[in-house]
Amino acid sequence: MRAVEVSGTVDREGHLLLDQPFGEDISSRVRVIVLFSEPVQELEDDPDDTPIEEVKASLKRAFQQAKAGKTRPISEMWEGIDAE
């Protein structure tokens, strides 16, 4: 058995419509594995994601602090962090 990766669409009746033909004369039964894209809404509602506006605001504050010379040595950043 050999594998060929192609893309396509599944319609409302469950028919698989390929974007392009294989380019070979293939006329036989096949096994199909269907991978669905994640819905965008589901990705946006990830509770582990920090909202983009919050990330932008944090980066802006950090840049302003760096320009003002309000920085700390990197060696201090590890203080209080329990690394295993």
Secondary structure, DSSP 8 states (H G I E B T S, - for coil): -------EEE-TT--EEESS--SS---S-----------HHHHHT-TTS--HHHHHHHHHHHHHHHHTT----HHHHTTT----
